Amino acid sequence: MATGYEDTYRDLHQPAVVIGGCFAIVAVLLSIYLIFQHLKSYTNPAEQKWIVAVIFMVPVYATQSILSLWNPRMSVACDILRNCYEAFALYSFGSYLVACLGGERSVIELLENESRGQLGKPLLERRNGNQAVQSRSCISFFFRPYAMGRDLLTIERFGLVQYMILKTFCAFLAFLLELFGVFGDGEFKWHYGYPYIAVVLNFSQMWALYCLVQFYNVTHERLKPIKPLAKFISFKAIVFATWWQGLGIALLWALGVLPNVKKLRTGLQDFLICIEMAIAAVAHIYVFSAEPYRFIPVSGYGRVTTETTKAELKFGGGDQEKSAVFEKRETQVAAPGTSVTESVQDIVLEGGQSVVKDVVLTINQAIGPVEKGVTKIQEKIHQRFVGSKEASELQVEERVEENLTGEQNI
């Protein structure tokens, strides 16, 4: 039976590579074009460096999928690179939302104002009472995220960075397990590493996406100018759908619905991703357009263009017919062309520094409670040790006193 499926795979492999390659080429070309447009009109580095990082996910996915489809031996290495960049793209999208709100300080001020406005009490008053503790508890994050204030940004940042760290670590762990033959990609068996890694990454990704959703729920009113819902759906569809798509194919294979041919299973996933990336690239042209960044405020530098629109309105009838002319002028300042090289340098250097800073901060936040717990354990052990030592010394002194008393009596 397996031989028959092998023959089917060989018959379908070349047409699938050709068709998937066409979709992959479309995805790469459209994405590179859009990225180049942003690099040419690089007028808002705080936002655009993260936009470029999100858009670049499409050519990364498309290229790695078509390579894996063409040569199944490269599937594990391609999965590692794809998974690592997926985690970075999710972090980049969260950073993009923060940048659109004016940066970290503006977001903190916005969240604190939102917390005060929703709860209806001054911030200092809540901090002085027990309500401050209750309003910023873990339960509030699930049911009343607006009450968290600045802590919501900390939780959102932690949720995204922990997924980036875990995703990267598990990707390289999977590579090591594959080298020793104990990874078992797509096999839900206890002696393989795949099911355990899948469970860990599933919870990690769900938590990261939930943190992002909660942050969006609180700030969506301020994000309306950038039409955040379309951006959120287009990005979430890539990250969320591809992960669950791969997991669903693995489950169908484990249940016997799909043929027991590993190359056929991985090839199906790669083929579908090639098609989906072409669709995502078309969506990105409209969702992450570079058009808003081609013009800058009049106070800046650039070429001033004035567009005049005239319209004539007639009213009345017969001999009393009259007409009125309305004229509308819009003045825009075309942003000067920026150097693509300088734009790329800013994306790599500034974006890299931001990632390193947040990773270090997240690790410190994770290690902090552990250090406190270890310190408490050490203090308890020390207290017990000192207490037992003092008790033993006291017993020795009592015995010495008893002996001396006995000798005196004799």
Buried (B, 14 or more C-beta within 10 A) or exposed (E): EEEEBBEEBEEBBEEBBEBBBBBBBBBBBBBBEBBBBBBBBBBBBBBBBBBBBBBBBBBBBBBBBBBBBBEBEEBBBBBBBBBBBBBBBBBBBBBBBBBBBEEBEBBBEBBBEBBBEBBEBEBEEBEEEEBBEEBBBEEBBEEBBBBBBBBBBBBBBBBBBBBBBBBBBBBEBBBEBBEEEEBBBBBBEEEBBBBEBBEBBEEBBBBBBBBBEBBBEBBEEBBEEBEBEEBBEBBBBBBBBBBEBBBEBBBBBBEEEBBEBBBBBBBBBBBBBBBBBBBBBBBBBEBBBBEEBBBBEEEEEBEEEEEEEEEEEEEEEEEEEEEEEEEEEEEBBBBEEBEBEEBBEBBEEEBEEBBEEBBEBBEEBEEEEEEEEEEEEEEEEEEEEEEEEEEEEEEEEEEEEEEEEEEEEE
